[in-house]
């Protein structure tokens, strides 16, 4: 829900949501393979809602991961800007470093987050239509 420009978030605070939105936008940008992007479909909002159903440990884990991604740019890129303030090209390079890392504990979380984003994105009806996906089964509720 949107109240006067502020999103009502289930778990994340405004800063964490901004980081997650920037990540989803880099994973699935507008005008890529499809006209729609993660921001158009509301992937970050969906993740926030999904995480609200998990226990506090999992919620805290996501929040810590987002902050780590935001501020570890200083360590991995030697740039003194947080992730959300890097150019899109530098954000992509930074994320590629996470995805191709030989360290499982660096590679797995970003891969899992990307998988969540892709699952949510491709399950959106507008994207399904854009892709040309037709469900094999019919909606049983439509006949009642």
N, CA, C and O atoms as a GROMACS GRO file, in nm:
protein
  576
    1UNK      N    1   0.083  -0.119   0.000
    1UNK     CA    2   0.000   0.000   0.000
    1UNK      C    3   0.086   0.124   0.000
    1UNK      O    4   0.199   0.123   0.048
    2UNK      N    5   0.031   0.229  -0.055
    2UNK     CA    6   0.106   0.352  -0.066
    2UNK      C    7   0.029   0.462   0.007
    2UNK      O    8  -0.086   0.489  -0.028
    3UNK      N    9   0.090   0.525   0.103
    3UNK     CA   10   0.027   0.633   0.177
    3UNK      C   11   0.110   0.760   0.162
    3UNK      O   12   0.212   0.776   0.228
    4UNK      N   13   0.066   0.849   0.074
    4UNK     CA   14   0.135   0.976   0.057
    4UNK      C   15   0.279   0.961   0.014
    4UNK      O   16   0.365   1.035   0.062
    5UNK      N   17   0.308   0.868  -0.076
    5UNK     CA   18   0.444   0.852  -0.127
    5UNK      C   19   0.530   0.757  -0.045
    5UNK      O   20   0.634   0.712  -0.093
    6UNK      N   21   0.489   0.725   0.077
    6UNK     CA   22   0.564   0.632   0.161
    6UNK      C   23   0.503   0.494   0.149
    6UNK      O   24   0.382   0.478   0.162
    7UNK      N   25   0.584   0.395   0.124
    7UNK     CA   26   0.535   0.258   0.115
    7UNK      C   27   0.519   0.201   0.255
    7UNK      O   28   0.602   0.224   0.343
    8UNK      N   29   0.413   0.127   0.273
    8UNK     CA   30   0.394   0.056   0.400
    8UNK      C   31   0.467  -0.077   0.386
    8UNK      O   32   0.426  -0.164   0.311
    9UNK      N   33   0.575  -0.090   0.460
    9UNK     CA   34   0.659  -0.208   0.451
    9UNK      C   35   0.630  -0.304   0.565
    9UNK      O   36   0.599  -0.263   0.677
   10UNK      N   37   0.641  -0.433   0.534
   10UNK     CA   38   0.611  -0.536   0.634
   10UNK      C   39   0.730  -0.561   0.727
   10UNK      O   40   0.711  -0.575   0.848
   11UNK      N   41   0.851  -0.568   0.672
   11UNK     CA   42   0.969  -0.604   0.751
   11UNK      C   43   1.080  -0.501   0.736
   11UNK      O   44   1.138  -0.457   0.836
   12UNK      N   45   1.108  -0.463   0.614
   12UNK     CA   46   1.223  -0.377   0.587
   12UNK      C   47   1.196  -0.232   0.625
   12UNK      O   48   1.083  -0.185   0.620
   13UNK      N   49   1.303  -0.164   0.662
   13UNK     CA   50   1.289  -0.020   0.682
   13UNK      C   51   1.313   0.049   0.547
   13UNK      O   52   1.346  -0.017   0.448
   14UNK      N   53   1.298   0.179   0.542
   14UNK     CA   54   1.308   0.252   0.416
   14UNK      C   55   1.444   0.235   0.350
   14UNK      O   56   1.451   0.218   0.228
   15UNK      N   57   1.551   0.238   0.426
   15UNK     CA   58   1.686   0.222   0.372
   15UNK      C   59   1.706   0.083   0.312
   15UNK      O   60   1.758   0.070   0.201
   16UNK      N   61   1.664  -0.018   0.384
   16UNK     CA   62   1.677  -0.157   0.335
   16UNK      C   63   1.593  -0.179   0.210
   16UNK      O   64   1.635  -0.248   0.117
   17UNK      N   65   1.474  -0.119   0.208
   17UNK     CA   66   1.388  -0.130   0.091
   17UNK      C   67   1.453  -0.064  -0.031
   17UNK      O   68   1.445  -0.115  -0.143
   18UNK      N   69   1.518   0.048  -0.010
   18UNK     CA   70   1.587   0.118  -0.119
   18UNK      C   71   1.699   0.030  -0.176
   18UNK      O   72   1.717   0.022  -0.298
   19UNK      N   73   1.773  -0.036  -0.090
   19UNK     CA   74   1.880  -0.126  -0.133
   19UNK      C   75   1.820  -0.243  -0.212
   19UNK      O   76   1.869  -0.276  -0.320
   20UNK      N   77   1.715  -0.304  -0.158
   20UNK     CA   78   1.651  -0.417  -0.227
   20UNK      C   79   1.595  -0.374  -0.362
   20UNK      O   80   1.608  -0.448  -0.459
   21UNK      N   81   1.535  -0.258  -0.370
   21UNK     CA   82   1.482  -0.208  -0.497
   21UNK      C   83   1.593  -0.189  -0.599
   21UNK      O   84   1.577  -0.223  -0.716
   22UNK      N   85   1.706  -0.134  -0.554
   22UNK     CA   86   1.820  -0.115  -0.646
   22UNK      C   87   1.872  -0.249  -0.694
   22UNK      O   88   1.906  -0.264  -0.812
   23UNK      N   89   1.877  -0.348  -0.606
   23UNK     CA   90   1.921  -0.482  -0.646
   23UNK      C   91   1.827  -0.543  -0.748
   23UNK      O   92   1.871  -0.594  -0.851
   24UNK      N   93   1.697  -0.537  -0.721
   24UNK     CA   94   1.601  -0.598  -0.813
   24UNK      C   95   1.606  -0.528  -0.949
   24UNK      O   96   1.587  -0.592  -1.052
   25UNK      N   97   1.630  -0.398  -0.948
   25UNK     CA   98   1.639  -0.323  -1.074
   25UNK      C   99   1.762  -0.365  -1.154
   25UNK      O  100   1.759  -0.363  -1.277
   26UNK      N  101   1.868  -0.401  -1.088
   26UNK     CA  102   1.988  -0.448  -1.160
   26UNK      C  103   1.969  -0.592  -1.209
   26UNK      O  104   2.018  -0.627  -1.316
   27UNK      N  105   1.899  -0.674  -1.132
   27UNK     CA  106   1.873  -0.812  -1.174
   27UNK      C  107   1.780  -0.815  -1.295
   27UNK      O  108   1.803  -0.892  -1.389
   28UNK      N  109   1.675  -0.731  -1.292
   28UNK     CA  110   1.574  -0.731  -1.398
   28UNK      C  111   1.542  -0.586  -1.435
   28UNK      O  112   1.442  -0.531  -1.390
   29UNK      N  113   1.627  -0.523  -1.516
   29UNK     CA  114   1.604  -0.383  -1.552
   29UNK      C  115   1.492  -0.367  -1.656
   29UNK      O  116   1.460  -0.460  -1.729
   30UNK      N  117   1.434  -0.250  -1.660
   30UNK     CA  118   1.335  -0.218  -1.762
   30UNK      C  119   1.400  -0.221  -1.900
   30UNK      O  120   1.518  -0.188  -1.916
   31UNK      N  121   1.321  -0.262  -1.997
   31UNK     CA  122   1.368  -0.255  -2.135
   31UNK      C  123   1.474  -0.358  -2.168
   31UNK      O  124   1.540  -0.347  -2.272
   32UNK      N  125   1.492  -0.457  -2.084
   32UNK     CA  126   1.586  -0.564  -2.115
   32UNK      C  127   1.520  -0.659  -2.213
   32UNK      O  128   1.478  -0.617  -2.321
   33UNK      N  129   1.510  -0.783  -2.178
   33UNK     CA  130   1.443  -0.881  -2.263
   33UNK      C  131   1.294  -0.850  -2.275
   33UNK      O  132   1.230  -0.888  -2.373
   34UNK      N  133   1.238  -0.782  -2.174
   34UNK     CA  134   1.097  -0.745  -2.173
   34UNK      C  135   1.086  -0.597  -2.142
   34UNK      O  136   1.177  -0.536  -2.085
   35UNK      N  137   0.974  -0.538  -2.181
   35UNK     CA  138   0.952  -0.396  -2.155
   35UNK      C  139   0.945  -0.368  -2.006
   35UNK      O  140   0.993  -0.265  -1.958
   36UNK      N  141   0.883  -0.460  -1.932
   36UNK     CA  142   0.869  -0.442  -1.787
   36UNK      C  143   0.997  -0.482  -1.715
   36UNK      O  144   1.075  -0.565  -1.763
   37UNK      N  145   1.018  -0.421  -1.600
   37UNK     CA  146   1.130  -0.457  -1.514
   37UNK      C  147   1.080  -0.489  -1.375
   37UNK      O  148   0.960  -0.484  -1.348
   38UNK      N  149   1.173  -0.522  -1.288
   38UNK     CA  150   1.137  -0.558  -1.150
   38UNK      C  151   1.063  -0.447  -1.077
   38UNK      O  152   0.974  -0.474  -0.997
   39UNK      N  153   1.099  -0.322  -1.105
   39UNK     CA  154   1.033  -0.211  -1.038
   39UNK      C  155   0.888  -0.196  -1.083
   39UNK      O  156   0.802  -0.156  -1.004
   40UNK      N  157   0.861  -0.229  -1.210
   40UNK     CA  158   0.724  -0.221  -1.262
   40UNK      C  159   0.633  -0.325  -1.200
   40UNK      O  160   0.514  -0.301  -1.180
   41UNK      N  161   0.688  -0.441  -1.171
   41UNK     CA  162   0.611  -0.554  -1.121
   41UNK      C  163   0.600  -0.552  -0.968
   41UNK      O  164   0.514  -0.618  -0.912
   42UNK      N  165   0.686  -0.477  -0.902
   42UNK     CA  166   0.682  -0.470  -0.755
   42UNK      C  167   0.752  -0.586  -0.688
   42UNK      O  168   0.704  -0.638  -0.587
   43UNK      N  169   0.865  -0.628  -0.743
   43UNK     CA  170   0.938  -0.743  -0.689
   43UNK      C  171   0.985  -0.716  -0.546
   43UNK      O  172   0.973  -0.803  -0.460
   44UNK      N  173   1.038  -0.597  -0.520
   44UNK     CA  174   1.088  -0.566  -0.385
   44UNK      C  175   0.976  -0.571  -0.282
   44UNK      O  176   0.995  -0.622  -0.171
   45UNK      N  177   0.858  -0.518  -0.318
   45UNK     CA  178   0.745  -0.522  -0.226
   45UNK      C  179   0.704  -0.666  -0.197
   45UNK      O  180   0.672  -0.701  -0.083
   46UNK      N  181   0.704  -0.749  -0.301
   46UNK     CA  182   0.665  -0.889  -0.284
   46UNK      C  183   0.764  -0.962  -0.192
   46UNK      O  184   0.722  -1.043  -0.109
   47UNK      N  185   0.892  -0.934  -0.208
   47UNK     CA  186   0.991  -0.997  -0.120
   47UNK      C  187   0.970  -0.953   0.024
   47UNK      O  188   0.976  -1.035   0.116
   48UNK      N  189   0.945  -0.825   0.044
   48UNK     CA  190   0.919  -0.774   0.179
   48UNK      C  191   0.799  -0.846   0.241
   48UNK      O  192   0.803  -0.883   0.358
   49UNK      N  193   0.692  -0.864   0.164
   49UNK     CA  194   0.574  -0.935   0.215
   49UNK      C  195   0.606  -1.082   0.244
   49UNK      O  196   0.562  -1.136   0.345
   50UNK      N  197   0.682  -1.147   0.154
   50UNK     CA  198   0.717  -1.288   0.174
   50UNK      C  199   0.797  -1.306   0.301
   50UNK      O  200   0.772  -1.399   0.379
   51UNK      N  201   0.893  -1.219   0.322
   51UNK     CA  202   0.982  -1.231   0.437
   51UNK      C  203   0.906  -1.208   0.568
   51UNK      O  204   0.948  -1.256   0.673
   52UNK      N  205   0.796  -1.136   0.562
   52UNK     CA  206   0.718  -1.112   0.684
   52UNK      C  207   0.661  -1.242   0.741
   52UNK      O  208   0.625  -1.247   0.858
   53UNK      N  209   0.653  -1.346   0.658
   53UNK     CA  210   0.602  -1.476   0.703
   53UNK      C  211   0.711  -1.565   0.761
   53UNK      O  212   0.682  -1.675   0.809
   54UNK      N  213   0.835  -1.521   0.756
   54UNK     CA  214   0.946  -1.599   0.808
   54UNK      C  215   0.976  -1.560   0.953
   54UNK      O  216   0.928  -1.457   1.001
   55UNK      N  217   1.055  -1.641   1.020
   55UNK     CA  218   1.088  -1.608   1.159
   55UNK      C  219   1.188  -1.491   1.164
   55UNK      O  220   1.247  -1.454   1.062
   56UNK      N  221   1.204  -1.435   1.280
   56UNK     CA  222   1.289  -1.317   1.299
   56UNK      C  223   1.433  -1.339   1.256
   56UNK      O  224   1.498  -1.248   1.205
   57UNK      N  225   1.483  -1.459   1.275
   57UNK     CA  226   1.622  -1.489   1.236
   57UNK      C  227   1.640  -1.473   1.086
   57UNK      O  228   1.738  -1.415   1.041
   58UNK      N  229   1.544  -1.523   1.009
   58UNK     CA  230   1.551  -1.511   0.864
   58UNK      C  231   1.534  -1.366   0.820
   58UNK      O  232   1.603  -1.320   0.729
   59UNK      N  233   1.445  -1.295   0.885
   59UNK     CA  234   1.424  -1.154   0.853
   59UNK      C  235   1.551  -1.074   0.880
   59UNK      O  236   1.592  -0.991   0.799
   60UNK      N  237   1.612  -1.100   0.995
   60UNK     CA  238   1.736  -1.031   1.030
   60UNK      C  239   1.847  -1.068   0.932
   60UNK      O  240   1.929  -0.983   0.896
   61UNK      N  241   1.850  -1.192   0.889
   61UNK     CA  242   1.949  -1.236   0.790
   61UNK      C  243   1.938  -1.157   0.660
   61UNK      O  244   2.039  -1.114   0.605
   62UNK      N  245   1.816  -1.138   0.611
   62UNK     CA  246   1.796  -1.060   0.489
   62UNK      C  247   1.838  -0.915   0.510
   62UNK      O  248   1.905  -0.856   0.426
   63UNK      N  249   1.799  -0.860   0.622
   63UNK     CA  250   1.833  -0.720   0.650
   63UNK      C  251   1.985  -0.701   0.657
   63UNK      O  252   2.039  -0.603   0.606
   64UNK      N  253   2.053  -0.796   0.720
   64UNK     CA  254   2.200  -0.788   0.730
   64UNK      C  255   2.264  -0.806   0.592
   64UNK      O  256   2.361  -0.738   0.561
   65UNK      N  257   2.210  -0.896   0.511
   65UNK     CA  258   2.262  -0.916   0.376
   65UNK      C  259   2.249  -0.788   0.294
   65UNK      O  260   2.343  -0.750   0.223
   66UNK      N  261   2.136  -0.723   0.303
   66UNK     CA  262   2.117  -0.598   0.228
   66UNK      C  263   2.217  -0.492   0.270
   66UNK      O  264   2.274  -0.422   0.186
   67UNK      N  265   2.240  -0.479   0.399
   67UNK     CA  266   2.337  -0.381   0.448
   67UNK      C  267   2.479  -0.420   0.408
   67UNK      O  268   2.561  -0.333   0.378
   68UNK      N  269   2.508  -0.547   0.409
   68UNK     CA  270   2.640  -0.594   0.366
   68UNK      C  271   2.663  -0.561   0.218
   68UNK      O  272   2.770  -0.513   0.180
   69UNK      N  273   2.563  -0.586   0.136
   69UNK     CA  274   2.574  -0.554  -0.007
   69UNK      C  275   2.592  -0.403  -0.025
   69UNK      O  276   2.672  -0.359  -0.107
   70UNK      N  277   2.518  -0.327   0.051
   70UNK     CA  278   2.525  -0.181   0.038
   70UNK      C  279   2.663  -0.126   0.074
   70UNK      O  280   2.715  -0.040   0.003
   71UNK      N  281   2.721  -0.175   0.182
   71UNK     CA  282   2.842  -0.111   0.233
   71UNK      C  283   2.972  -0.186   0.207
   71UNK      O  284   3.079  -0.133   0.234
   72UNK      N  285   2.965  -0.308   0.158
   72UNK     CA  286   3.090  -0.380   0.131
   72UNK      C  287   3.153  -0.337  -0.001
   72UNK      O  288   3.257  -0.391  -0.040
   73UNK      N  289   3.093  -0.242  -0.068
   73UNK     CA  290   3.155  -0.187  -0.190
   73UNK      C  291   3.293  -0.131  -0.157
   73UNK      O  292   3.384  -0.134  -0.240
   74UNK      N  293   3.307  -0.080  -0.036
   74UNK     CA  294   3.436  -0.024   0.006
   74UNK      C  295   3.545  -0.131   0.005
   74UNK      O  296   3.660  -0.103  -0.030
   75UNK      N  297   3.509  -0.253   0.042
   75UNK     CA  298   3.604  -0.363   0.049
   75UNK      C  299   3.631  -0.422  -0.089
   75UNK      O  300   3.747  -0.443  -0.126
   76UNK      N  301   3.524  -0.449  -0.165
   76UNK     CA  302   3.538  -0.525  -0.289
   76UNK      C  303   3.567  -0.441  -0.413
   76UNK      O  304   3.619  -0.494  -0.512
   77UNK      N  305   3.535  -0.312  -0.411
   77UNK     CA  306   3.557  -0.231  -0.532
   77UNK      C  307   3.653  -0.115  -0.510
   77UNK      O  308   3.696  -0.050  -0.606
   78UNK      N  309   3.686  -0.090  -0.386
   78UNK     CA  310   3.771   0.023  -0.349
   78UNK      C  311   3.707   0.158  -0.388
   78UNK      O  312   3.776   0.259  -0.405
   79UNK      N  313   3.577   0.156  -0.402
   79UNK     CA  314   3.502   0.280  -0.426
   79UNK      C  315   3.437   0.320  -0.294
   79UNK      O  316   3.381   0.236  -0.223
   80UNK      N  317   3.445   0.446  -0.262
   80UNK     CA  318   3.390   0.492  -0.135
   80UNK      C  319   3.248   0.544  -0.152
   80UNK      O  320   3.213   0.652  -0.106
   81UNK      N  321   3.168   0.461  -0.220
   81UNK     CA  322   3.025   0.489  -0.237
   81UNK      C  323   2.949   0.362  -0.204
   81UNK      O  324   2.993   0.252  -0.237
   82UNK      N  325   2.835   0.377  -0.138
   82UNK     CA  326   2.752   0.258  -0.116
   82UNK      C  327   2.692   0.210  -0.248
   82UNK      O  328   2.690   0.284  -0.347
   83UNK      N  329   2.646   0.087  -0.250
   83UNK     CA  330   2.592   0.024  -0.371
   83UNK      C  331   2.487   0.112  -0.440
   83UNK      O  332   2.491   0.128  -0.562
   84UNK      N  333   2.395   0.166  -0.363
   84UNK     CA  334   2.286   0.244  -0.423
   84UNK      C  335   2.332   0.374  -0.488
   84UNK      O  336   2.255   0.436  -0.562
   85UNK      N  337   2.455   0.416  -0.462
   85UNK     CA  338   2.506   0.539  -0.522
   85UNK      C  339   2.606   0.514  -0.634
   85UNK      O  340   2.658   0.608  -0.693
   86UNK      N  341   2.632   0.387  -0.664
   86UNK     CA  342   2.718   0.353  -0.777
   86UNK      C  343   2.640   0.369  -0.906
   86UNK      O  344   2.517   0.364  -0.906
   87UNK      N  345   2.709   0.388  -1.016
   87UNK     CA  346   2.644   0.393  -1.147
   87UNK      C  347   2.588   0.254  -1.178
   87UNK      O  348   2.637   0.155  -1.123
   88UNK      N  349   2.489   0.244  -1.265
   88UNK     CA  350   2.436   0.112  -1.301
   88UNK      C  351   2.544   0.016  -1.351
   88UNK      O  352   2.540  -0.103  -1.320
   89UNK      N  353   2.638   0.066  -1.428
   89UNK     CA  354   2.746  -0.020  -1.478
   89UNK      C  355   2.832  -0.074  -1.364
   89UNK      O  356   2.867  -0.192  -1.362
   90UNK      N  357   2.864   0.012  -1.269
   90UNK     CA  358   2.945  -0.031  -1.154
   90UNK      C  359   2.865  -0.123  -1.061
   90UNK      O  360   2.921  -0.213  -0.999
   91UNK      N  361   2.735  -0.100  -1.050
   91UNK     CA  362   2.650  -0.190  -0.972
   91UNK      C  363   2.653  -0.329  -1.034
   91UNK      O  364   2.665  -0.429  -0.964
   92UNK      N  365   2.643  -0.335  -1.168
   92UNK     CA  366   2.646  -0.465  -1.236
   92UNK      C  367   2.779  -0.536  -1.215
   92UNK      O  368   2.781  -0.656  -1.188
   93UNK      N  369   2.889  -0.463  -1.226
   93UNK     CA  370   3.021  -0.523  -1.204
   93UNK      C  371   3.034  -0.574  -1.062
   93UNK      O  372   3.087  -0.683  -1.038
   94UNK      N  373   2.986  -0.496  -0.968
   94UNK     CA  374   2.990  -0.534  -0.827
   94UNK      C  375   2.911  -0.663  -0.802
   94UNK      O  376   2.960  -0.754  -0.735
   95UNK      N  377   2.790  -0.670  -0.857
   95UNK     CA  378   2.707  -0.789  -0.839
   95UNK      C  379   2.767  -0.910  -0.911
   95UNK      O  380   2.755  -1.022  -0.862
   96UNK      N  381   2.829  -0.888  -1.024
   96UNK     CA  382   2.898  -0.998  -1.094
   96UNK      C  383   3.008  -1.056  -1.006
   96UNK      O  384   3.032  -1.177  -1.007
   97UNK      N  385   3.075  -0.970  -0.931
   97UNK     CA  386   3.177  -1.017  -0.837
   97UNK      C  387   3.118  -1.107  -0.730
   97UNK      O  388   3.179  -1.207  -0.693
   98UNK      N  389   3.000  -1.073  -0.681
   98UNK     CA  390   2.932  -1.157  -0.583
   98UNK      C  391   2.893  -1.291  -0.646
   98UNK      O  392   2.914  -1.397  -0.588
   99UNK      N  393   2.836  -1.284  -0.766
   99UNK     CA  394   2.785  -1.406  -0.831
   99UNK      C  395   2.896  -1.501  -0.875
   99UNK      O  396   2.875  -1.622  -0.879
  100UNK      N  397   3.011  -1.448  -0.909
  100UNK     CA  398   3.120  -1.533  -0.958
  100UNK      C  399   3.226  -1.562  -0.852
  100UNK      O  400   3.330  -1.621  -0.882
  101UNK      N  401   3.201  -1.519  -0.730
  101UNK     CA  402   3.298  -1.541  -0.623
  101UNK      C  403   3.324  -1.690  -0.601
  101UNK      O  404   3.233  -1.772  -0.611
  102UNK      N  405   3.448  -1.722  -0.572
  102UNK     CA  406   3.479  -1.861  -0.542
  102UNK      C  407   3.438  -1.896  -0.399
  102UNK      O  408   3.441  -2.013  -0.360
  103UNK      N  409   3.400  -1.797  -0.321
  103UNK     CA  410   3.356  -1.818  -0.183
  103UNK      C  411   3.205  -1.840  -0.179
  103UNK      O  412   3.127  -1.751  -0.213
  104UNK      N  413   3.167  -1.958  -0.139
  104UNK     CA  414   3.026  -1.996  -0.134
  104UNK      C  415   2.944  -1.898  -0.051
  104UNK      O  416   2.832  -1.863  -0.089
  105UNK      N  417   2.997  -1.854   0.061
  105UNK     CA  418   2.922  -1.765   0.151
  105UNK      C  419   2.901  -1.626   0.092
  105UNK      O  420   2.820  -1.549   0.144
  106UNK      N  421   2.971  -1.594  -0.013
  106UNK     CA  422   2.948  -1.469  -0.084
  106UNK      C  423   2.859  -1.494  -0.206
  106UNK      O  424   2.774  -1.411  -0.239
  107UNK      N  425   2.877  -1.605  -0.271
  107UNK     CA  426   2.805  -1.636  -0.394
  107UNK      C  427   2.659  -1.680  -0.367
  107UNK      O  428   2.568  -1.636  -0.436
  108UNK      N  429   2.639  -1.765  -0.267
  108UNK     CA  430   2.506  -1.821  -0.243
  108UNK      C  431   2.398  -1.716  -0.212
  108UNK      O  432   2.292  -1.720  -0.274
  109UNK      N  433   2.421  -1.623  -0.119
  109UNK     CA  434   2.312  -1.530  -0.084
  109UNK      C  435   2.264  -1.447  -0.202
  109UNK      O  436   2.144  -1.424  -0.217
  110UNK      N  437   2.356  -1.402  -0.285
  110UNK     CA  438   2.315  -1.317  -0.398
  110UNK      C  439   2.244  -1.401  -0.503
  110UNK      O  440   2.151  -1.354  -0.568
  111UNK      N  441   2.288  -1.525  -0.519
  111UNK     CA  442   2.223  -1.615  -0.614
  111UNK      C  443   2.082  -1.648  -0.567
  111UNK      O  444   1.989  -1.651  -0.647
  112UNK      N  445   2.066  -1.671  -0.438
  112UNK     CA  446   1.934  -1.701  -0.382
  112UNK      C  447   1.841  -1.580  -0.396
  112UNK      O  448   1.725  -1.595  -0.433
  113UNK      N  449   1.892  -1.462  -0.367
  113UNK     CA  450   1.812  -1.341  -0.379
  113UNK      C  451   1.770  -1.318  -0.524
  113UNK      O  452   1.656  -1.279  -0.551
  114UNK      N  453   1.861  -1.343  -0.616
  114UNK     CA  454   1.830  -1.328  -0.758
  114UNK      C  455   1.723  -1.430  -0.800
  114UNK      O  456   1.633  -1.397  -0.877
  115UNK      N  457   1.733  -1.552  -0.749
  115UNK     CA  458   1.633  -1.654  -0.778
  115UNK      C  459   1.495  -1.612  -0.728
  115UNK      O  460   1.396  -1.630  -0.799
  116UNK      N  461   1.488  -1.556  -0.608
  116UNK     CA  462   1.362  -1.506  -0.556
  116UNK      C  463   1.303  -1.399  -0.647
  116UNK      O  464   1.184  -1.400  -0.679
  117UNK      N  465   1.389  -1.306  -0.690
  117UNK     CA  466   1.345  -1.198  -0.778
  117UNK      C  467   1.290  -1.252  -0.909
  117UNK      O  468   1.184  -1.210  -0.955
  118UNK      N  469   1.361  -1.344  -0.968
  118UNK     CA  470   1.319  -1.402  -1.096
  118UNK      C  471   1.187  -1.478  -1.080
  118UNK      O  472   1.099  -1.468  -1.166
  119UNK      N  473   1.172  -1.552  -0.973
  119UNK     CA  474   1.049  -1.628  -0.950
  119UNK      C  475   0.929  -1.535  -0.939
  119UNK      O  476   0.824  -1.560  -0.998
  120UNK      N  477   0.945  -1.429  -0.864
  120UNK     CA  478   0.836  -1.332  -0.846
  120UNK      C  479   0.807  -1.262  -0.978
  120UNK      O  480   0.691  -1.246  -1.017
  121UNK      N  481   0.911  -1.219  -1.047
  121UNK     CA  482   0.895  -1.146  -1.172
  121UNK      C  483   0.820  -1.229  -1.277
  121UNK      O  484   0.722  -1.182  -1.336
  122UNK      N  485   0.866  -1.351  -1.298
  122UNK     CA  486   0.806  -1.434  -1.403
  122UNK      C  487   0.670  -1.491  -1.366
  122UNK      O  488   0.601  -1.545  -1.452
  123UNK      N  489   0.630  -1.481  -1.240
  123UNK     CA  490   0.496  -1.526  -1.202
  123UNK      C  491   0.393  -1.415  -1.213
  123UNK      O  492   0.274  -1.440  -1.192
  124UNK      N  493   0.435  -1.294  -1.246
  124UNK     CA  494   0.342  -1.183  -1.264
  124UNK      C  495   0.264  -1.203  -1.394
  124UNK      O  496   0.322  -1.239  -1.497
  125UNK      N  497   0.134  -1.180  -1.390
  125UNK     CA  498   0.048  -1.203  -1.507
  125UNK      C  499   0.091  -1.119  -1.627
  125UNK      O  500   0.084  -1.167  -1.740
  126UNK      N  501   0.135  -0.997  -1.605
  126UNK     CA  502   0.177  -0.911  -1.718
  126UNK      C  503   0.300  -0.967  -1.786
  126UNK      O  504   0.311  -0.962  -1.909
  127UNK      N  505   0.392  -1.021  -1.708
  127UNK     CA  506   0.513  -1.080  -1.765
  127UNK      C  507   0.479  -1.210  -1.835
  127UNK      O  508   0.530  -1.237  -1.944
  128UNK      N  509   0.394  -1.292  -1.774
  128UNK     CA  510   0.351  -1.416  -1.839
  128UNK      C  511   0.291  -1.386  -1.975
  128UNK      O  512   0.320  -1.456  -2.073
  129UNK      N  513   0.209  -1.283  -1.983
  129UNK     CA  514   0.147  -1.245  -2.109
  129UNK      C  515   0.253  -1.197  -2.209
  129UNK      O  516   0.248  -1.233  -2.326
  130UNK      N  517   0.347  -1.117  -2.162
  130UNK     CA  518   0.454  -1.065  -2.247
  130UNK      C  519   0.541  -1.178  -2.302
  130UNK      O  520   0.587  -1.173  -2.416
  131UNK      N  521   0.562  -1.280  -2.220
  131UNK     CA  522   0.643  -1.395  -2.260
  131UNK      C  523   0.563  -1.485  -2.355
  131UNK      O  524   0.621  -1.558  -2.436
  132UNK      N  525   0.430  -1.479  -2.344
  132UNK     CA  526   0.346  -1.565  -2.425
  132UNK      C  527   0.309  -1.695  -2.356
  132UNK      O  528   0.271  -1.792  -2.420
  133UNK      N  529   0.321  -1.695  -2.223
  133UNK     CA  530   0.289  -1.815  -2.145
  133UNK      C  531   0.138  -1.830  -2.132
  133UNK      O  532   0.069  -1.735  -2.095
  134UNK      N  533   0.089  -1.948  -2.162
  134UNK     CA  534  -0.051  -1.982  -2.143
  134UNK      C  535  -0.056  -2.098  -2.044
  134UNK      O  536  -0.002  -2.205  -2.073
  135UNK      N  537  -0.120  -2.080  -1.929
  135UNK     CA  538  -0.128  -2.190  -1.833
  135UNK      C  539  -0.198  -2.312  -1.894
  135UNK      O  540  -0.294  -2.298  -1.969
  136UNK      N  541  -0.149  -2.430  -1.862
  136UNK     CA  542  -0.205  -2.553  -1.916
  136UNK      C  543  -0.340  -2.584  -1.852
  136UNK      O  544  -0.424  -2.650  -1.914
  137UNK      N  545  -0.361  -2.539  -1.730
  137UNK     CA  546  -0.489  -2.565  -1.663
  137UNK      C  547  -0.570  -2.437  -1.658
  137UNK      O  548  -0.516  -2.327  -1.660
  138UNK      N  549  -0.698  -2.454  -1.651
  138UNK     CA  550  -0.788  -2.339  -1.646
  138UNK      C  551  -0.818  -2.304  -1.502
  138UNK      O  552  -0.809  -2.388  -1.412
  139UNK      N  553  -0.855  -2.179  -1.480
  139UNK     CA  554  -0.894  -2.133  -1.347
  139UNK      C  555  -1.029  -2.193  -1.312
  139UNK      O  556  -1.130  -2.162  -1.375
  140UNK      N  557  -1.031  -2.279  -1.212
  140UNK     CA  558  -1.156  -2.346  -1.174
  140UNK      C  559  -1.259  -2.249  -1.119
  140UNK      O  560  -1.379  -2.274  -1.132
  141UNK      N  561  -1.216  -2.141  -1.059
  141UNK     CA  562  -1.308  -2.044  -1.003
  141UNK      C  563  -1.381  -1.966  -1.111
  141UNK      O  564  -1.488  -1.911  -1.085
  142UNK      N  565  -1.326  -1.959  -1.231
  142UNK     CA  566  -1.386  -1.882  -1.338
  142UNK      C  567  -1.518  -1.943  -1.383
  142UNK      O  568  -1.602  -1.870  -1.436
  143UNK      N  569  -1.539  -2.072  -1.366
  143UNK     CA  570  -1.661  -2.137  -1.413
  143UNK      C  571  -1.777  -2.127  -1.313
  143UNK      O  572  -1.889  -2.165  -1.346
  144UNK      N  573  -1.752  -2.079  -1.194
  144UNK     CA  574  -1.859  -2.071  -1.093
  144UNK      C  575  -1.929  -1.941  -1.098
  144UNK      O  576  -2.021  -1.917  -1.020
   0.00000   0.00000   0.00000
